[in-house]
Amino acid sequence: MSRHDVFVTLKVLVVLIAAWVMASQVRKPGRWLGRVMARAMNRSHAAMTAWGLSHIAVEKNFTILDVGCGGGKTIDTLASLAPDGRVFGIDYAAGSVATARATNAARIAAGRVDIQAGAVSHLPFGAVTFDIVTAVETHYYWPDLARDVSEVQRVLKPGGTFLIIAEAYRGRRLDWLYRPAMAMLRARYLTIAQHRELFANAGYVDVVVDTEQSKGWIYAKGTKPGAAPEVR
Ligand SMILES: C[S@@+](CC[C@H](N)C(=O)[O-])C[C@H]1O[C@@H](n2cnc3c(N)ncnc32)[C@H](O)[C@@H]1O
């Protein structure tokens, strides 16, 4: 092997390792590099999240949970939309919880926001607690998606809404690029129809799945059967 070959091989290895490290930080932000990633995601997911949230009605006094809250920007947005309510966040990554708490420090101090470490498969909340549960750019990584979507339904009030917002779905614009990227992230890559089935199979009603094709965004929402939450 020539010196040039060694140099090129080393360069490729460094790029691959960097890509792997970044990928694992997106999946589960760690304590140090994870905080940088979580803050970056706060910025990069904001427009998509605003688009997704525009498809649900948020009442002023709602109690809301954001699962896989990352850096906590969605919690901040939801708390502004529900100024008389409370917003909870959970995430299983230390870096995400720390960043989300820093992002929402003032509202945590005021008792309007609460952020805990926790996994979607065992939500640390009683049944029938939330008017809305949101999940932005996170469902790809959930360990048992069908069961986890049912676990979300457990904590929703009857008539409550579960909303998934994401920028990767099979068949999206630039699918050829996303396919290997999602495989590298060990992330689920569902079609539009599979998102619909996911909600319907878990027993949600009024299921809607729609996309913003020019951006490649998708949202999926469903309602827990039963009476709608009373608006006070
Ligand atoms: C790509 S980040 C998105 C973060 C944030 N929702 C946003 O839009 O910026 C995915 C987040 O989901 C969290 N996550 C993944 N699997 C999870 C699980 N099983 N339970 C709780 N959180 C999870 C990760 O720790 C990470 O913070």
The ligand as an SDF file (V2000), in Angstrom:
LIG
                    3D

 27 29  0  0  0  0  0  0  0  0999 V2000
  -33.7920   13.0540   16.5630 C   0  0  0  0  0  0  0  0  0  0  0  0
  -34.0780   13.4460   18.2450 S   0  0  0  0  0  0  0  0  0  0  0  0
  -35.5020   14.5410   18.1300 C   0  0  0  0  0  0  0  0  0  0  0  0
  -35.6250   15.3800   19.3530 C   0  0  0  0  0  0  0  0  0  0  0  0
  -36.7750   16.3990   19.3670 C   0  0  0  0  0  0  0  0  0  0  0  0
  -38.0650   15.7610   19.4070 N   0  0  0  0  0  0  0  0  0  0  0  0
  -36.6710   17.3290   18.2090 C   0  0  0  0  0  0  0  0  0  0  0  0
  -37.5950   17.3890   17.3880 O   0  0  0  0  0  0  0  0  0  0  0  0
  -35.6490   18.0350   18.0810 O   0  0  0  0  0  0  0  0  0  0  0  0
  -34.8100   11.9510   18.8660 C   0  0  0  0  0  0  0  0  0  0  0  0
  -35.0180   11.9990   20.3650 C   0  0  0  0  0  0  0  0  0  0  0  0
  -35.8310   10.8770   20.7400 O   0  0  0  0  0  0  0  0  0  0  0  0
  -35.2910   10.3300   21.9340 C   0  0  0  0  0  0  0  0  0  0  0  0
  -35.7050    8.9120   22.0210 N   0  0  0  0  0  0  0  0  0  0  0  0
  -35.4270    7.9240   21.1370 C   0  0  0  0  0  0  0  0  0  0  0  0
  -35.9410    6.7650   21.5530 N   0  0  0  0  0  0  0  0  0  0  0  0
  -36.5840    7.0120   22.7200 C   0  0  0  0  0  0  0  0  0  0  0  0
  -37.3060    6.2010   23.6460 C   0  0  0  0  0  0  0  0  0  0  0  0
  -37.4440    4.8910   23.4500 N   0  0  0  0  0  0  0  0  0  0  0  0
  -37.8430    6.7850   24.7400 N   0  0  0  0  0  0  0  0  0  0  0  0
  -37.6600    8.1170   24.9660 C   0  0  0  0  0  0  0  0  0  0  0  0
  -36.9720    8.9360   24.1340 N   0  0  0  0  0  0  0  0  0  0  0  0
  -36.4390    8.4020   23.0280 C   0  0  0  0  0  0  0  0  0  0  0  0
  -33.7790   10.5140   21.7780 C   0  0  0  0  0  0  0  0  0  0  0  0
  -33.0970   10.4410   22.9910 O   0  0  0  0  0  0  0  0  0  0  0  0
  -33.7160   11.8930   21.1380 C   0  0  0  0  0  0  0  0  0  0  0  0
  -33.6320   12.9290   22.0910 O   0  0  0  0  0  0  0  0  0  0  0  0
  1  2  1  0
  2  3  1  0
  2 10  1  0
  3  4  1  0
  4  5  1  0
  5  6  1  0
  5  7  1  0
  7  8  2  0
  7  9  1  0
 10 11  1  0
 11 12  1  0
 11 26  1  0
 12 13  1  0
 13 14  1  0
 13 24  1  0
 14 15  1  0
 14 23  1  0
 15 16  2  0
 16 17  1  0
 17 18  1  0
 17 23  2  0
 18 19  1  0
 18 20  2  0
 20 21  1  0
 21 22  2  0
 22 23  1  0
 24 25  1  0
 24 26  1  0
 26 27  1  0
M  CHG  2   2   1   9  -1
M  END
$$$$
